[in-house]
């Protein structure tokens, strides 16, 4: 009797706190795998692992972050080897790139608003998917899913400083890819325009 009661409580907890995140997990999985069926399989595996590990989940805590970490680990273990595109990041490319300080935050907030609230469409999806895996992941977790730097650090097992640096680079890469698309929709680069006005 106690066993049935415990199982029912587990099922209720699973349905109440974990299942509502299925859409977010599916979107994230698709951006990692580029393949609808693989994404579905990855999400299914994530929920199976989550159910088996439910005893380690603390009710009322961040279920979404917990699930994303499980999904990320499942992806690394099973899907990275099968990935249809290269997933290695060559950090040498970025050695000469100088990270800006926190003064750039406002600029990135504008970028985030324009891209993820106004422009989200096929071009943005293609641009995100074309980023190297490590940069794509932080963009998705921060700007699409809304995780904090601390949560992202825990999900992908890297220091917060690396999250900040990687996110900065990912946003710059994405901004370059989307600049032409944004201009075609009538968005203007206000910073360039301000500079032109001042020089007149």
C-alpha positions in Angstrom: 0.0 0.0 0.0 2.8 2.4 1.0 4.6 1.6 -2.3 1.5 2.5 -4.4 1.2 5.7 -2.4 4.8 6.6 -2.9 4.6 5.9 -6.7 1.5 8.0 -7.0 3.2 10.9 -5.2 6.2 10.5 -7.5 3.9 10.5 -10.6 2.1 13.6 -9.3 5.4 15.4 -8.6 6.6 14.5 -12.1 3.5 15.8 -13.8 3.2 18.9 -11.7 6.8 20.1 -11.8 8.6 18.5 -14.7 6.2 17.9 -17.5 5.3 21.6 -18.0 8.8 22.2 -19.3 8.4 19.7 -22.2 8.1 22.5 -24.9 11.2 24.4 -23.7 13.2 21.2 -23.6 12.0 20.2 -27.1 13.1 23.6 -28.5 16.5 23.4 -26.8 17.0 19.8 -28.0 16.1 20.8 -31.6 18.7 23.6 -31.6 21.3 21.1 -30.3 20.5 18.2 -32.8 19.1 20.0 -35.9 16.8 17.0 -36.3 13.2 16.7 -35.2 13.2 13.0 -34.4 16.6 13.2 -32.6 15.2 16.1 -30.5 12.1 14.1 -29.6 14.3 11.1 -28.6 16.5 13.4 -26.5 13.6 14.9 -24.7 12.1 11.4 -24.1 15.4 10.2 -22.7 15.7 13.3 -20.5 12.3 12.6 -18.9 13.1 8.9 -18.4 16.4 9.8 -16.7 14.6 12.5 -14.7 11.9 10.1 -13.5 14.5 7.5 -12.5 16.4 10.2 -10.6 13.4 11.9 -9.1 14.5 11.0 -5.5 17.4 13.4 -6.0 15.1 16.3 -7.1 14.0 18.6 -4.3 10.4 19.6 -4.7 9.8 23.3 -5.4 13.4 24.0 -6.6 14.3 24.9 -10.2 12.9 22.0 -12.1 13.6 23.6 -15.5 17.4 24.0 -14.8 17.5 20.5 -13.4 15.9 19.1 -16.6 18.1 21.2 -18.9 21.2 19.8 -17.1 20.0 16.2 -17.6 19.2 17.0 -21.3 22.6 18.6 -21.8 24.4 15.6 -20.3 22.3 13.1 -22.4 23.2 15.1 -25.5 26.9 15.1 -24.8 26.9 11.4 -24.0 24.8 10.1 -27.0 24.3 12.8 -29.6 27.5 14.7 -29.9 29.2 11.8 -31.6 26.4 11.5 -34.1 26.1 15.2 -34.8 25.6 16.1 -38.4 27.8 19.2 -38.1 31.2 19.9 -36.4 30.8 20.7 -32.8 34.3 21.5 -31.7 35.0 25.1 -30.9 38.3 26.6 -32.0 38.9 29.2 -29.3 42.1 30.2 -31.1 39.9 32.2 -33.4 39.0 34.4 -30.6 42.3 34.9 -28.9 42.8 38.4 -30.2 39.2 39.4 -29.4 39.0 41.8 -26.5 36.1 41.3 -24.2 34.3 44.5 -23.3 33.4 45.2 -19.7 30.0 45.4 -18.1 29.4 48.8 -19.8 28.2 46.9 -22.8 25.2 45.4 -21.0 22.8 48.1 -22.2 23.8 47.6 -25.8 23.2 43.8 -25.4 19.8 44.4 -23.8 18.8 46.4 -26.9 20.1 43.6 -29.1 18.2 41.0 -27.0 15.0 43.0 -27.3 15.3 43.4 -31.0 16.3 39.9 -31.8 14.3 37.8 -29.4 11.1 39.9 -29.0 10.8 41.5 -32.4 12.7 39.4 -35.0 12.4 35.8 -33.8 11.8 33.8 -37.0 13.5 31.5 -39.4 16.5 33.7 -40.1 17.2 34.0 -36.3 16.8 30.2 -35.9 19.3 29.6 -38.8 21.7 32.2 -37.4 21.6 30.6 -33.9 22.0 27.1 -35.3 25.1 28.2 -37.3 26.9 29.2 -34.1 29.4 26.7 -32.7 27.8 24.4 -30.1 29.3 26.0 -27.0 28.2 29.5 -28.0 24.8 28.4 -29.3 24.1 26.7 -25.9 24.7 29.8 -23.8 22.6 32.0 -26.2 19.7 29.6 -26.0 19.9 29.2 -22.2 20.3 32.9 -21.5 18.4 34.8 -24.2 15.8 32.3 -25.2 15.2 30.4 -22.0 16.0 33.2 -19.5 18.4 31.3 -17.2 20.7 33.4 -15.0 24.4 33.2 -15.4 24.6 31.1 -12.2 22.0 28.7 -13.5 23.8 28.4 -16.8 27.1 27.8 -15.1 25.5 24.8 -13.2 23.7 23.4 -16.2 26.8 23.3 -18.5 29.4 22.9 -15.7 31.6 25.9 -16.4 32.6 28.9 -14.3 30.4 32.0 -14.3 33.2 34.0 -15.8 33.3 31.6 -18.8 29.5 32.0 -19.1 29.9 35.8 -19.4 32.8 35.6 -21.8 31.1 33.0 -24.0 27.8 34.8 -24.0 29.6 38.1 -25.0 31.2 36.4 -27.9 28.1 34.5 -28.9 26.0 37.7 -29.0 28.6 39.4 -31.1 28.7 36.5 -33.6 24.9 36.5 -33.7 24.7 40.2 -34.1 27.0 40.1 -37.1 25.0 37.3 -38.7 21.7 39.1 -38.2 22.7 42.6 -39.0 21.8 42.4 -42.7 18.5 40.6 -41.9 17.6 43.3 -39.3 18.4 46.1 -41.8 16.2 44.4 -44.4 13.3 44.7 -42.0 13.9 48.4 -41.4 15.9 48.3 -38.2 18.7 50.8 -38.0 22.0 50.6 -36.2 21.4 53.6 -33.9 25.1 53.7 -32.8 26.3 54.1 -36.4 23.7 56.7 -37.1 24.6 58.7 -34.0 28.2 58.7 -35.1 27.3 59.9 -38.5 25.1 62.7 -37.1 27.9 63.9 -34.9 30.4 64.0 -37.7 28.2 66.3 -39.8 
